[in-house]
Amino acid sequence: RIVEVAGRHGMRILGPNCIGVLDTHVPIDTTFLPPPGPIPGTVAFLSHSGAICAAVIDWARGQGFGLSRLVSL
């Protein structure tokens, strides 16, 4: 029913069992990851795993590498 209603209104649904989306340029962060978030950049990252998303954010920040968007499916 949720998918049906969302479809009629042009809405997108994420989940279940994902950490959400993050856009460093808007900024929007629907994740529940603890700060600090990613450095704003130009590369997007998409993953099925929330744990991998968190690890990539930590790694990228440590390397001084920026991310534009992150999506966990």
C-alpha positions as CSV (number, residue, x, y, z in Angstrom):
1,R,0.0,0.0,0.0
2,I,2.8,2.4,0.8
3,V,4.5,1.8,-2.6
4,E,1.1,2.3,-4.3
5,V,0.5,5.6,-2.6
6,A,4.1,6.8,-3.2
7,G,3.9,5.9,-6.9
8,R,0.7,7.9,-7.4
9,H,2.4,11.0,-5.9
10,G,5.8,10.6,-7.6
11,M,7.5,9.8,-4.3
12,R,10.5,7.5,-3.9
13,I,10.8,5.1,-1.0
14,L,14.1,3.8,0.4
15,G,14.5,0.7,2.5
16,P,13.9,-1.3,4.5
17,N,17.2,-1.9,6.2
18,C,19.2,0.9,4.7
19,I,20.9,4.0,6.3
20,G,19.4,6.4,3.8
21,V,20.8,9.2,1.6
22,L,23.3,11.9,2.1
23,D,24.0,14.9,-0.1
24,T,26.9,17.1,1.0
25,H,26.0,20.0,-1.3
26,V,22.3,20.6,-0.4
27,P,23.0,19.6,2.6
28,I,20.7,16.7,3.4
29,D,21.5,13.8,5.6
30,T,18.9,11.1,6.4
31,T,21.4,8.7,7.8
32,F,21.9,7.9,11.4
33,L,25.7,7.8,11.1
34,P,27.6,9.7,13.8
35,P,29.6,12.9,12.8
36,P,31.8,13.8,11.3
37,G,30.3,13.3,7.9
38,P,32.0,13.3,4.6
39,I,34.0,16.2,3.2
40,P,32.0,17.7,0.3
41,G,33.3,16.5,-3.1
42,T,32.4,15.4,-6.6
43,V,32.2,11.6,-6.3
44,A,29.0,9.8,-5.4
45,F,28.9,6.4,-3.7
46,L,26.2,3.8,-3.8
47,S,26.1,0.6,-1.7
48,H,23.8,-2.1,-0.6
49,S,25.6,-2.1,2.8
50,G,25.3,0.6,5.4
51,A,28.4,-0.6,7.1
52,I,30.4,-0.2,3.8
53,C,29.0,3.3,3.4
54,A,30.1,4.2,6.9
55,A,33.6,2.7,6.3
56,V,33.9,4.6,3.0
57,I,33.0,7.9,4.6
58,D,35.6,7.3,7.4
59,W,38.3,6.3,4.8
60,A,37.5,9.2,2.5
61,R,37.6,11.7,5.3
62,G,41.0,10.3,6.5
63,Q,42.4,10.6,3.0
64,G,41.0,14.1,2.5
65,F,38.8,12.8,-0.3
66,G,35.4,14.4,-0.8
67,L,32.0,12.8,-1.6
68,S,29.1,14.5,-3.2
69,R,26.3,12.0,-2.5
70,L,25.9,8.7,-0.7
71,V,23.0,6.2,-1.1
72,S,22.4,3.1,0.9
73,L,19.9,0.7,-0.8
